[in-house]
Amino acid sequence: MQHAVGAPLPPPHVPRGGPWTDQAQHTGHPGPLPGQPPGPPPGQGSAPVPGPAGWTGPAPQHAPGPPARETTGHVQLPPGGPVPLPAPPAEPGTGSATLAVLLIGPAGAGKTTVAKLWAGRRRVPTAHVSLDDVREWVCSGFADPQTGWNDHSEAQYRLARRTCGFAARNFLANGISCILDDAVFPDRPVVGLGGWKRHVGPGLLPVVLLPGLEVVLERNAARSGNRRLSDEEVARIHGRMAGWYGSGLPIIDNSTYDVETTARVLDDVLARSIASPPAW
């Protein structure tokens, strides 16, 4: 016969035959015959008590043992209430953070397409504002920089940037993130980061999108209207954008990425920027 782990063992002097065989060995009184109800030990009276089905007799006398231990797997909880559950893992990427992002890159880098997809895939309200779109709000008298950078094109650029900054601050004040895109040059203060930081705020997170020149030329060739530049202009802009290397800003080379992959990489880069904002 096996005993459950933790259950009290029988006293050592009780053999496997049970207490009645033990009585015969220690008192000289024979134990009950097979099929016969046991009688009382010599010299002791007993009052009939209910026993196993079909007979009455004295209650068996067992030696007291230690209290039985709990064997059901129950664990005694410490005082002070339920044990608190661990905190859920943090959301990947930027999660539900309210952000102001500036996506920088040359013409053909895919800034507008990536920014729009990133904004549309977030689980929290996020707006996208493209500086080129805002510049082209001027219909009559539009000063196109492609025809030459002059006082008129510079004034309209500054006006568009202030308008974008105003829109971004309004979105942020209402709990809506905002991503802006612009071809910001590292060597030209007029179209540099200072104006964006001044109009949007110091919490602006800039990221540079800079694929290889061959990729930019191919994407530019697929554009139309005043968004399409000459190959020479594209190469010149791309060369100037290379000045962002060594600036401390995060740079994504999306030469081999599709739009969805680039948007995921952008979200990871922004998550790192939130934890450790770039110095600019």
C-alpha positions in Angstrom: 0.0 0.0 0.0 1.4 3.4 -1.0 0.9 6.6 1.0 0.3 10.0 -0.5 3.3 12.3 -0.1 2.9 14.2 3.1 0.2 11.8 4.6 0.8 10.5 8.1 2.4 7.0 8.2 1.0 4.3 10.6 2.7 3.8 13.9 5.7 1.5 13.6 4.2 -1.3 15.8 1.2 -1.7 13.6 1.8 -4.5 11.1 0.1 -4.7 7.7 -2.7 -6.9 9.1 -4.3 -3.9 10.9 -5.0 -3.0 14.5 -6.9 -6.2 15.2 -3.9 -8.4 14.5 -1.8 -6.0 16.6 -4.2 -6.6 19.5 -3.8 -10.4 19.3 0.0 -10.1 19.3 0.2 -7.8 22.3 -2.7 -8.9 24.5 -2.9 -12.7 23.7 -6.4 -12.3 22.6 -7.0 -13.9 19.3 -8.1 -11.7 16.5 -11.4 -12.1 14.7 -11.9 -15.1 12.5 -12.5 -14.4 8.8 -16.0 -13.4 8.2 -16.6 -12.8 12.0 -17.1 -9.3 13.5 -14.4 -8.4 15.9 -15.2 -8.4 19.6 -14.0 -6.1 22.4 -10.6 -6.5 23.9 -10.5 -8.5 27.2 -11.5 -6.6 30.3 -13.1 -3.8 28.4 -16.8 -3.2 27.8 -18.0 -1.5 24.8 -21.2 0.1 23.7 -22.4 -0.9 20.2 -21.7 1.8 17.7 -22.3 1.9 14.1 -19.6 0.2 12.1 -19.2 -1.2 8.6 -22.4 -2.2 6.9 -24.0 -5.3 8.4 -22.5 -5.3 11.9 -22.1 -3.2 15.1 -19.2 -3.2 17.4 -16.7 -1.1 19.3 -15.0 1.8 17.5 -11.5 0.8 16.6 -8.9 2.5 18.7 -6.2 4.2 16.6 -3.0 5.8 17.9 -3.2 9.6 17.4 -0.9 10.8 14.6 0.2 14.2 13.3 -2.3 16.3 11.5 -2.6 15.6 7.8 -0.7 18.0 5.5 -2.5 19.6 2.5 -1.9 17.5 -0.6 -4.1 19.3 -3.1 -1.4 21.7 -4.3 -2.9 24.7 -2.5 -0.3 27.4 -1.8 -0.7 29.7 1.2 -0.7 33.3 -0.1 1.2 35.9 1.8 -0.8 38.5 3.8 -1.6 41.8 2.1 -4.0 40.8 -0.7 -3.5 39.2 -4.1 -0.1 39.2 -5.7 0.0 42.0 -8.4 0.3 40.8 -12.0 3.4 41.9 -14.0 3.0 45.0 -16.1 2.2 44.3 -19.8 5.1 44.8 -22.2 5.6 48.2 -23.8 4.1 48.8 -27.2 6.6 48.4 -30.0 7.8 51.4 -32.0 6.3 54.8 -31.2 3.1 53.3 -29.8 0.6 56.0 -28.7 3.1 58.8 -28.3 2.1 62.3 -29.7 4.9 63.3 -32.0 6.0 66.1 -34.3 8.2 64.6 -37.0 10.1 66.2 -39.9 11.1 63.8 -42.7 14.0 65.3 -44.7 15.2 64.1 -48.1 15.9 65.1 -51.7 13.3 65.0 -54.5 12.6 61.4 -55.3 13.6 60.0 -51.9 10.0 59.0 -51.2 9.4 61.4 -48.3 5.7 62.2 -49.1 4.7 58.6 -49.8 6.5 57.2 -46.7 5.2 60.0 -44.4 1.6 59.5 -45.6 1.8 55.7 -45.0 3.4 56.0 -41.6 0.7 58.5 -40.5 -2.0 56.3 -41.8 -0.8 53.1 -40.1 -0.5 54.5 -36.6 -3.1 53.5 -34.0 -3.5 57.1 -32.8 -4.6 60.2 -34.7 -1.7 61.4 -36.9 -1.7 64.1 -39.6 0.6 64.5 -42.6 1.6 67.9 -44.0 3.8 68.2 -47.0 5.6 71.5 -47.6 5.4 71.2 -51.3 1.6 70.8 -51.2 1.3 73.9 -49.0 3.6 75.9 -51.3 1.3 75.0 -54.2 -1.7 76.5 -52.4 -0.6 79.7 -54.1 -2.2 79.3 -57.5 -1.8 82.7 -59.2 1.7 84.1 -58.9 3.3 80.9 -57.7 7.1 81.3 -57.5 8.4 77.9 -58.6 12.0 77.4 -57.2 12.7 75.2 -60.2 12.8 78.3 -62.4 15.4 79.8 -60.1 15.7 80.7 -56.4 14.9 84.4 -55.9 13.3 86.7 -53.4 9.8 85.7 -54.4 10.4 81.9 -54.2 12.2 82.4 -50.9 9.4 84.5 -49.5 6.8 81.9 -50.5 8.9 79.1 -49.0 9.1 80.9 -45.7 5.4 81.5 -45.7 4.7 77.8 -46.5 7.0 76.7 -43.7 5.3 79.1 -41.2 1.9 77.7 -42.3 3.0 74.1 -41.9 4.4 75.0 -38.4 1.1 76.6 -37.4 -0.8 73.6 -38.6 1.5 71.2 -36.7 1.2 73.2 -33.5 -2.6 73.2 -33.8 -2.7 69.4 -34.4 -0.3 68.8 -31.4 -2.4 71.1 -29.1 -5.4 68.8 -29.9 -3.6 65.6 -29.2 -2.9 64.8 -32.9 0.6 63.8 -34.0 2.0 65.4 -37.1 4.6 64.4 -39.7 6.0 67.0 -42.1 8.2 66.5 -45.1 10.6 69.0 -46.8 13.9 69.0 -48.7 15.9 70.6 -45.9 19.6 71.4 -46.8 22.3 71.1 -44.2 24.4 73.9 -45.7 21.6 76.5 -46.3 20.2 78.3 -43.3 17.2 79.7 -45.3 15.8 76.2 -45.8 17.5 74.7 -42.8 16.4 73.1 -39.5 16.4 76.4 -37.5 13.2 77.7 -39.1 11.4 74.4 -38.5 12.4 74.2 -34.9 11.3 77.8 -34.4 7.9 77.3 -36.0 7.1 73.8 -34.7 8.9 73.7 -31.4 12.0 72.1 -29.7 10.3 68.7 -29.5 10.5 68.3 -33.3 12.1 65.0 -34.3 14.0 65.2 -37.7 14.8 62.1 -39.7 16.7 62.0 -43.0 15.6 59.7 -45.8 18.5 59.4 -48.2 18.6 56.5 -50.8 21.3 56.2 -53.4 21.5 58.5 -56.4 20.5 55.9 -58.9 17.3 55.2 -56.9 16.5 59.0 -56.7 17.0 59.5 -60.4 14.7 56.6 -61.2 12.0 57.8 -58.9 12.3 61.4 -60.2 11.9 60.1 -63.8 8.4 58.7 -62.8 7.2 62.1 -61.6 5.3 64.6 -63.7 4.5 68.3 -63.7 6.6 70.8 -61.7 7.5 68.0 -59.2 9.9 66.5 -61.8 13.4 67.9 -61.9 16.2 67.6 -64.4 18.8 64.8 -63.7 21.4 67.5 -63.1 19.3 69.2 -60.5 18.5 65.9 -58.8 22.2 65.0 -58.6 23.1 68.4 -57.2 20.5 68.2 -54.5 21.4 64.6 -53.6 25.1 65.6 -53.3 24.2 68.5 -50.9 21.9 66.1 -48.8 25.0 63.9 -48.2 26.1 66.6 -45.8 23.7 65.2 -43.2 26.1 62.3 -42.7 28.0 63.2 -39.5 25.3 65.6 -38.4 24.0 63.4 -35.6 20.6 63.1 -37.2 19.2 59.6 -37.9 19.6 58.7 -41.6 17.6 55.9 -43.4 19.0 54.6 -46.6 15.9 53.2 -48.2 17.5 52.2 -51.5 16.5 48.5 -51.1 13.3 49.1 -49.0 9.7 49.2 -50.3 7.4 51.8 -48.8 6.0 49.6 -46.1 9.4 48.5 -44.9 10.6 52.1 -44.9 7.6 53.2 -42.8 8.4 50.4 -40.2 12.1 51.4 -40.1 11.0 55.0 -39.7 8.8 54.1 -36.7 11.7 52.2 -35.1 14.1 55.1 -35.6 11.6 57.5 -34.1 11.2 55.2 -31.1 14.9 55.5 -30.5 14.8 59.2 -31.0 12.1 59.5 -28.3 14.3 57.6 -25.8 17.4 59.6 -26.8 16.5 62.8 -28.8 19.2 63.9 -31.3 21.2 67.0 -30.6 20.5 69.6 -33.3 
